[in-house]
Amino acid sequence: MPSTVLSNNTLFKVVQMFVRFYRTMGYLKPFAISKVTQDTNRVIQSQTLFSRLKTFCKLKELETFYCFMIKNNSHQDCFLMNQFMTACSTSGQLDFAVLAYTQMENPNVFVHNALIRGFVHCFFPVQALEFYLQMLKAGVSPTSFTFSSLVKACTLASASQFGKAIHTQIWKNGLEYHVFVQTSLIDFYSSLGKITESRKVFDEIPERDAFAWTTMVSGYTKIGYLNSAKELFDAMPEKNTASWNTMIDGYSRLGNVESAELLFNQMNKRDLITWTTMITCYSQNKRFKEALSVFNEMTDKGINPDEVTMATVISACAHLGALELGKKIHSYLTENMFNLDIYVGSALVDMYAKCGSLDKALVVFFKLKEKNLFCWNTMIEGLAVHGFAAEALYMFNQMQRTKIKPNGVTFVSVLSACTHAGLVDEGRRIFLSMTLDFFIPPKIEHYGCMVDLLSKAGLLEDALELIKGMNIEPNSIIWGAILGGCKLHRNLTIAQVAVNSLILLEPYNSGYYALLLNLYAEENRWSEVAKIRAKMKELGVEKSCPGSSWIETDRKIHQFSASDKSHPNSSEIYSLLDELDGHLKLADTLYTP
């Protein structure tokens, strides 16, 4: 008897073990064991059992299943091994899939396709291409599924020459008109910026489906050719939701919010991606009120958001300072059992920190199982901005202990913390450490923090020396920082140097003139004040872009600016203000000390 053939008694024990394993894992409902022993092969090869492979995520589960396959010689069955390798790659156990492949005597093209697809799925594109060469050497002829995965591998690896070679192979194998394969080539060429080659492939497809049209439209939007994308979009025989979403996203990337709005409003049917794309469009273009308005409209229509949507909406709340709405969204996340992943969690930390609710920011931060660099930066910045310098520096040290490497943004926050607390020596040490220990060259924002730190501490000469020693040209932020220090410590000499530089950089910025005016006025140098006012009048410099305020009521954000009448209720608001002003004047008249 061959060693691979099991006796009935042994086979019965194996099947019992197999059934117990599946029942324990919850993958198999109880059934009569006698039924199993009557037709073991049918149980092994049943579609139900192998559909359960998709739920496996642990190596131990896959190993147990594969052992069972070996004992029943099923590990040579190409159909079953195809499914098994797919399960391995889906769960990230690609090494085990490769090992299983090496044990096969005659793997067919479907097994090879499964492994190539696995390499691509696990982001090993070069290995996928190498395995294809091995497949050809073995005399296995590729199929359309082989090439679709290979083209995607070339896209991931940005392998231009190999991609062209695969394109030639596609022609050689008679798949030049295969719409699915050709669509993958369209995406490949457009991803490399070769839009002419991409359009040529598109034009050569005799019968295009909606996916091919959308891929070509997406190719144009990726490189900013929105006119060509719109022309092709209008020519589509049948537009699907994905094509509309692609166009909206394309306009969003270029900051053309009006065109994105127009398309959004023209859509008869919108999916979750549509709503999220429009919310992201507003948010990316700093129109946060509209982003929240679209989110409210989406939820009112019964569309359930996902984590991507929620992270974008929370970010909009952060920028507007809409704490109450942010809290409601947080409650929504909790009530609907959303996964507090690294993106949603970081967005919540950022929102609470920007809104000044540091206690809640810290609660969310410490609840996160995984924290990335953005999350740490957000927490450090939140603490620094609100004056908790010691806590910000402590968090910076803790971040390094968790082996998270700081970046330039981290050091801006840490240096800002030193500025708020007046920690000059600590700031200087961190500034040097950034370049010497972390090899991060200082940028304009880092110099700005240091100049601000030194200027506020009264070390204006040191700040000026730092500016002169900069390896990049100082901008208005740098000179503005030292000018602020000059006002604080009443140093007119260096203030004049700063203003002279600022006038060259931003001649029509009234803020710097106002600072210098105040300095001269405080010193009673009225002749200098008159000269500056005359120069401002000559140049036509006047205050522009007044500050704005937001009020959050009933899930709506109301924005107000000085002398602004754009609000729909501005007449009633100004009428009430006049009435209040009258009451105050009357009260002042009647008041007797």
Residue pairs with C-beta under 8 A, 6 or more apart in sequence:
4 73
6 14
6 71
6 72
8 37
11 37
11 40
12 37
14 68
14 71
14 72
15 33
15 36
15 37
15 40
15 43
16 33
18 43
18 68
19 28
19 33
19 36
21 64
22 28
22 49
22 52
23 30
25 61
27 49
27 52
27 55
28 49
28 52
36 43
40 72
41 72
43 49
44 68
44 69
44 72
44 74
44 80
45 74
45 77
45 80
50 80
50 83
50 84
53 65
53 83
53 84
53 86
53 87
54 87
54 90
56 62
56 65
56 87
56 91
57 91
57 92
58 91
59 93
59 96
62 84
62 87
62 88
62 91
62 93
62 96
63 96
65 84
66 75
66 84
66 96
66 100
68 74
69 75
69 80
69 84
74 80
75 81
75 100
75 103
75 104
76 104
76 105
76 106
78 104
78 106
78 107
78 108
78 110
78 111
79 110
81 100
81 101
81 104
81 107
81 111
81 114
82 110
82 111
82 113
82 114
83 114
84 97
84 100
85 97
85 100
85 101
85 111
85 114
85 115
85 118
86 114
86 117
86 118
88 94
88 96
88 97
88 100
88 118
89 97
89 114
89 115
89 117
89 118
89 119
89 121
89 122
90 121
92 122
94 118
94 119
94 122
94 124
97 114
97 115
97 118
98 115
101 107
101 111
101 115
104 111
107 140
108 140
109 135
109 140
109 141
109 142
109 143
109 146
112 131
112 135
112 140
112 146
113 143
113 145
113 146
113 149
115 131
116 128
116 131
116 132
116 135
116 146
116 149
116 150
116 153
117 145
117 149
119 125
119 127
119 128
119 131
119 153
120 128
120 149
120 152
120 153
120 156
123 156
125 152
125 153
125 154
125 155
125 156
125 157
125 159
126 153
126 157
126 159
128 149
128 150
128 153
129 150
129 153
129 154
129 157
129 159
129 162
132 142
132 146
132 150
135 142
135 146
136 142
141 173
142 150
142 169
142 173
144 175
144 178
144 180
144 181
147 166
147 169
147 170
147 173
147 175
147 181
147 184
148 180
148 181
148 184
150 166
151 163
151 166
151 181
151 184
151 185
151 187
151 188
152 184
152 187
152 188
153 159
154 160
154 162
154 163
154 166
154 188
155 163
155 184
155 187
155 188
155 191
155 192
158 191
158 192
160 192
160 194
163 188
163 189
163 192
167 185
170 176
170 178
170 181
170 185
175 181
176 182
176 204
177 204
177 205
177 206
179 205
179 207
179 208
179 209
179 211
179 212
182 201
182 202
182 204
182 205
182 212
183 205
183 209
183 211
183 212
183 215
185 198
185 201
186 198
186 201
186 202
186 212
186 215
186 216
186 219
187 198
187 215
187 218
187 219
188 198
189 195
189 197
189 198
189 201
189 219
190 198
190 215
190 216
190 218
190 219
190 220
190 222
190 223
191 219
191 222
193 223
195 219
195 220
195 223
195 225
198 216
198 219
199 216
199 219
202 208
202 212
202 216
205 212
210 236
210 238
210 239
210 240
210 242
210 243
211 242
213 232
213 236
213 243
214 240
214 242
214 243
214 246
216 232
217 229
217 232
217 233
217 236
217 243
217 246
217 247
217 250
218 246
218 250
220 226
220 228
220 229
220 232
220 250
221 229
221 246
221 247
221 249
221 250
221 253
224 250
224 253
224 254
226 250
226 251
226 254
226 256
226 259
229 246
229 247
229 250
230 247
233 239
233 243
233 247
236 243
241 267
241 269
241 270
241 271
241 273
241 274
242 273
244 263
244 267
244 274
245 271
245 273
245 274
245 277
247 260
247 263
248 260
248 263
248 264
248 274
248 277
248 278
248 281
249 277
249 280
249 281
251 257
251 259
251 260
251 263
251 281
252 260
252 277
252 280
252 281
252 284
252 285
253 284
255 285
257 281
257 282
257 285
257 287
260 278
260 281
261 278
264 270
264 274
264 278
267 274
270 303
272 303
272 304
272 305
272 306
272 309
275 294
275 295
275 298
275 303
275 305
275 309
276 305
276 306
276 308
276 309
276 312
278 294
279 291
279 294
279 295
279 298
279 309
279 312
279 313
279 316
280 291
280 312
282 288
282 290
282 291
282 294
282 316
283 291
283 312
283 315
283 316
283 319
286 319
288 316
288 317
288 319
288 320
288 557
289 320
289 557
289 559
291 312
291 313
291 316
292 313
292 316
292 317
292 320
292 322
292 325
292 555
292 557
295 305
295 309
295 313
295 316
296 555
298 305
298 309
299 305
304 336
305 313
307 338
307 339
307 341
307 343
307 344
308 343
310 329
310 332
310 333
310 338
310 344
310 347
311 343
311 344
311 346
311 347
312 347
313 329
314 326
314 329
314 330
314 344
314 347
314 348
314 350
314 351
315 347
315 350
315 351
316 322
317 323
317 325
317 326
317 329
317 351
317 355
318 326
318 347
318 350
318 351
318 353
318 354
318 355
319 354
320 550
320 552
320 557
321 354
321 355
321 550
321 552
322 355
322 550
322 552
322 557
323 351
323 352
323 355
323 356
323 357
323 552
324 552
325 552
325 555
326 348
326 351
326 352
326 355
328 555
330 348
332 338
333 340
333 344
333 348
338 344
340 348
340 364
340 367
340 368
342 368
342 370
342 371
342 372
342 375
345 364
345 365
345 367
345 368
345 371
345 375
346 368
346 372
346 374
346 375
346 378
348 361
348 364
349 361
349 364
349 365
349 368
349 375
349 378
349 379
349 382
350 378
350 382
352 358
352 360
352 361
352 364
352 382
353 361
353 378
353 379
353 381
353 382
353 383
353 385
353 386
354 382
356 386
358 382
358 383
358 386
358 388
361 379
361 382
362 379
365 371
365 375
365 379
368 375
371 402
371 404
372 404
373 404
373 405
373 406
373 407
373 410
376 395
376 399
376 404
376 410
377 407
377 409
377 410
377 413
379 395
380 392
380 395
380 396
380 399
380 410
380 413
380 414
380 417
381 392
381 412
381 413
381 416
383 389
383 391
383 392
383 395
383 417
384 392
384 413
384 414
384 416
384 417
384 420
385 416
385 420
387 420
387 421
388 417
389 417
389 418
389 420
389 421
389 423
390 421
392 413
392 414
392 417
393 414
393 417
393 418
393 426
396 406
396 410
396 414
399 406
399 410
400 406
405 438
406 414
406 438
406 440
407 440
408 440
408 443
408 445
408 446
411 430
411 431
411 434
411 440
411 446
412 445
412 446
412 449
414 430
415 427
415 430
415 431
415 446
415 449
415 450
415 453
416 449
417 423
418 424
418 426
418 427
418 430
418 449
418 453
419 427
419 449
419 452
419 453
419 456
422 453
422 456
422 457
423 453
424 453
424 454
424 457
424 459
427 449
427 450
427 453
428 450
431 442
431 446
431 450
434 440
434 442
434 446
435 441
435 442
443 472
444 472
444 474
444 475
444 477
444 478
445 477
447 466
447 467
447 470
447 472
447 474
447 478
448 477
448 478
448 481
450 463
450 466
451 463
451 466
451 467
451 478
451 481
451 482
451 485
452 481
452 484
452 485
454 460
454 462
454 463
454 466
454 485
455 463
455 481
455 482
455 484
455 485
455 486
455 488
455 489
456 484
456 485
456 488
458 485
458 488
458 489
460 482
460 485
460 486
460 489
460 491
460 494
461 494
463 481
463 482
463 485
464 482
464 494
464 497
467 474
467 478
467 479
467 482
470 478
474 501
475 505
476 502
476 505
476 506
476 509
479 498
479 499
479 501
479 502
479 505
480 498
480 502
480 511
480 512
482 494
482 498
483 495
483 498
483 499
483 502
483 512
483 515
483 516
484 515
485 491
486 492
486 494
486 495
486 498
486 519
487 495
487 515
487 518
487 519
490 519
490 522
490 523
492 519
492 520
492 523
495 515
495 516
495 519
496 516
499 512
499 513
499 515
499 516
502 509
502 512
503 512
506 512
507 539
507 541
508 539
508 540
508 541
509 541
510 536
510 541
510 542
510 543
510 544
513 532
513 535
513 536
513 541
514 543
516 532
517 529
517 532
517 533
520 526
520 528
520 529
520 532
521 529
535 541
536 542
546 561
546 562
546 563
546 564
547 561
547 562
548 559
548 560
548 561
549 559
549 560
549 561
550 557
550 558
550 559
550 560
551 557
551 558
551 560
552 558
558 567
559 567
560 567
564 570
565 574
567 573
